[in-house]
Amino acid sequence: MRHHHVRRWAGLIGALAPCLAAAQLLVPPLAPLAGSPGSLPPAPWVLAKLPAQTLPVTRFQLAPLDGGVVLRIQAVASYGNLVHPLKDGAAGRLAWRWRVDQPLAAADLRSRQGDDVALKVCALFDMPRAAVPFLERQLLRLAESRTGERLPSATVCYVWDPSWPEGTVVPNAYTRRVRYLTLGTAVRSWQAVQRDLAADFLRAFGDETTSVPPLLAIAVGADADNTGGDSLGFITDLALTPRAER
């Protein structure tokens, strides 16, 4: 079970480490998803899977919808993420639009058996290791020793899950290094989202630190490997802009 814990955690960013060296400094706003229908979003977006993954991979494809091109994300008993690495990124404002046409009926974020999401947008942070609780720090080192990659020490994932009150913070069932913030609306309905990453980071990880660390990457994805379910969702107009000074 611990090995799966490590693989699940590392899978959030499987392809991130090789790309960080080549990542450019963030020049806001981050370009919305673009490209030709039928393809994946162009670089620096990269597909990330679990280490040595044998499960099906979540399907990502640019597709026409409602007069534009959006990112179609389908999970069929699968796992996978698309990751946009950043270098020295600041926790600004993240905005996007999303909709879920087919939710996961058996999803339940409180348990490992139900730890699947029909759609998610994640912000990966490089929190100082000294701020990570001792046991979590040892598990982080174990994960890194098994994957050979430096992993984010704190991740906030916005998940489409209308079964929770909007804005509920739920620790990931596998690791407290990932914490969910639940959002969601009616099925087959576009929802515009704007989030202050710094404020949400402190809301999710304020029990461990009072400062906001650098942002390593933005990721989008869906997974249905624990429930064996089937989900379909869409994301568009993803943009990262500087946080307004107060």
C-alpha positions in Angstrom: 0.0 0.0 0.0 2.8 2.4 0.8 4.3 1.8 -2.7 1.0 2.8 -4.3 1.0 5.9 -2.0 4.4 6.9 -3.4 3.4 6.2 -7.0 0.1 8.1 -6.7 1.9 11.1 -5.2 4.7 11.1 -7.8 2.2 10.7 -10.6 0.9 14.2 -10.2 4.0 15.5 -11.8 5.7 12.5 -13.4 7.1 14.5 -16.3 7.8 17.7 -14.5 11.4 17.3 -13.4 13.0 17.0 -16.8 11.1 20.1 -18.0 12.0 22.5 -15.2 15.5 23.1 -16.6 14.0 24.2 -19.9 11.1 26.2 -18.5 11.1 29.9 -19.1 10.3 32.6 -16.6 6.6 33.1 -16.4 5.5 36.0 -18.6 1.9 36.6 -17.5 -0.7 36.0 -18.6 -0.1 32.3 -19.3 -1.5 31.6 -22.7 -4.9 29.9 -22.9 -4.9 26.4 -24.1 -4.3 26.5 -27.9 -3.5 24.2 -30.8 -5.2 22.1 -33.5 -8.3 20.0 -32.8 -7.4 16.4 -32.2 -4.0 17.2 -30.7 -2.6 17.8 -27.3 -1.9 21.3 -26.1 1.6 22.5 -27.4 4.8 22.6 -25.3 5.5 23.4 -22.5 2.5 21.3 -21.6 3.6 17.7 -21.0 1.7 14.5 -20.2 2.5 13.1 -16.7 1.7 9.6 -15.6 2.3 7.4 -12.6 5.8 5.9 -12.4 5.8 2.6 -14.5 2.1 3.1 -15.1 0.2 0.1 -16.4 -3.2 1.6 -16.0 -4.9 3.3 -19.0 -3.9 7.0 -19.4 -6.5 9.7 -19.1 -7.3 11.0 -22.5 -6.5 14.7 -23.3 -7.5 16.1 -26.7 -8.2 19.6 -28.0 -11.7 19.6 -29.4 -14.2 22.0 -30.9 -17.1 22.9 -28.6 -19.5 25.8 -28.4 -17.8 27.7 -31.2 -14.2 27.4 -29.8 -11.5 24.9 -29.2 -11.3 23.5 -25.6 -9.4 20.8 -23.8 -11.5 17.6 -23.7 -10.5 15.3 -20.7 -11.9 11.8 -20.4 -11.0 9.3 -17.7 -12.0 5.7 -18.1 -10.6 3.7 -15.1 -7.5 5.7 -15.9 -4.9 8.2 -14.5 -3.0 11.1 -16.0 -2.3 14.8 -15.9 -1.1 17.6 -18.2 1.5 19.7 -16.6 2.8 23.2 -17.4 6.2 23.7 -15.7 7.1 27.1 -14.4 10.4 28.5 -13.2 10.4 30.9 -10.3 6.7 31.3 -10.7 4.7 33.6 -8.4 1.4 32.6 -6.9 -0.8 35.0 -8.9 -4.5 34.7 -9.9 -5.5 31.6 -11.8 -8.6 31.7 -14.0 -10.3 29.2 -16.2 -13.7 27.9 -17.4 -14.7 24.2 -17.0 -17.7 21.9 -17.3 -18.3 18.3 -16.6 -20.7 16.3 -18.8 -20.2 13.0 -17.1 -19.4 13.0 -13.4 -18.0 10.0 -11.4 -20.9 8.6 -9.4 -18.7 6.6 -7.0 -16.2 9.3 -6.2 -15.6 10.0 -2.5 -12.6 12.2 -1.6 -12.6 10.9 2.0 -11.4 7.4 1.0 -8.7 5.9 -1.1 -11.2 3.7 -2.9 -13.2 6.8 -3.9 -10.2 9.2 -4.5 -11.0 10.1 -8.1 -12.1 13.4 -9.7 -13.9 14.1 -12.9 -11.9 17.3 -13.4 -9.1 19.1 -11.5 -6.8 22.1 -11.8 -3.7 22.0 -9.6 -1.1 24.4 -8.4 2.2 22.8 -7.4 4.3 24.7 -4.8 7.9 24.4 -3.6 7.3 24.8 0.1 10.6 24.8 2.2 11.2 21.3 3.4 11.8 22.6 7.0 8.1 23.6 7.0 6.9 20.1 6.2 6.1 18.0 9.2 8.7 15.4 10.1 6.8 12.3 9.1 5.6 13.9 5.8 9.1 15.0 5.1 10.4 11.4 5.4 7.7 10.2 3.1 8.6 12.9 0.6 12.2 11.8 0.7 11.1 8.2 0.2 9.0 9.1 -2.8 11.9 11.1 -4.3 14.3 8.2 -3.8 11.9 5.8 -5.6 11.2 8.2 -8.5 14.6 9.9 -8.8 12.7 13.3 -9.1 12.3 16.3 -6.8 8.6 16.5 -6.0 6.5 19.5 -5.0 6.1 19.7 -1.2 2.6 21.2 -1.3 -0.1 21.0 -4.0 -3.5 22.6 -4.0 -5.9 20.9 -6.4 -9.2 22.6 -7.3 -11.6 19.7 -8.0 -15.0 19.6 -9.6 -17.1 18.0 -6.9 -20.5 19.5 -6.2 -21.2 17.0 -3.5 -19.2 19.2 -1.0 -20.0 22.8 0.0 -18.0 25.0 -2.4 -14.6 25.9 -1.1 -14.3 22.9 1.3 -10.6 21.9 1.9 -10.2 18.1 1.9 -6.8 16.4 2.4 -5.9 13.9 -0.2 -6.6 10.3 1.0 -3.0 9.2 0.1 -0.9 12.2 1.2 -1.4 15.5 3.1 1.1 17.0 0.6 -1.9 17.3 -1.7 -5.0 19.1 -0.5 -8.2 19.5 -2.5 -10.4 22.6 -2.6 -13.8 21.6 -3.9 -15.7 23.5 -6.5 -18.5 22.6 -8.9 -21.8 23.4 -10.4 -24.5 21.7 -12.4 -23.6 19.0 -15.0 -23.2 20.2 -18.6 -22.9 23.8 -17.5 -19.8 26.0 -18.0 -18.5 27.5 -14.8 -16.1 30.5 -14.8 -13.5 30.3 -12.0 -11.1 32.8 -10.6 -8.8 32.0 -7.7 -6.2 33.8 -5.7 -3.5 31.1 -5.5 -1.7 32.7 -2.5 -4.8 33.0 -0.4 -5.9 29.5 -1.3 -2.4 28.1 -0.5 -2.6 29.7 3.0 -6.1 28.4 3.5 -5.0 24.8 2.6 -1.5 24.8 4.2 -1.8 27.5 6.8 -1.4 24.9 9.5 2.2 24.4 8.3 3.4 27.8 7.2 2.4 31.5 7.0 4.4 32.3 3.8 3.6 31.5 0.2 6.3 29.6 -1.6 7.2 29.7 -5.3 5.0 28.0 -7.8 6.5 25.1 -9.7 3.8 24.2 -12.2 0.1 24.2 -13.1 -1.5 20.9 -13.9 -4.9 19.8 -15.2 -6.3 16.3 -15.2 -8.9 13.7 -14.2 -8.6 10.2 -12.8 -10.9 7.2 -12.3 -8.4 4.5 -11.5 -9.7 3.9 -7.9 -13.5 3.8 -8.7 -13.1 2.2 -12.2 -15.5 4.9 -13.4 -15.9 6.9 -16.6 -15.9 10.8 -16.6 -15.9 13.5 -19.3 -15.0 17.1 -18.8 -13.7 20.2 -20.6 -11.4 23.1 -19.7 -10.7 26.3 -21.6 -9.5 29.9 -21.1 -6.8 28.9 -18.6 -4.7 32.0 -17.6 -2.3 32.9 -14.8 -1.8 36.6 -14.1 0.0 38.5 -11.3 -1.7 38.9 -8.0 -3.0 42.4 -7.5 -1.1 44.4 -4.8 -3.1 45.6 -1.9 
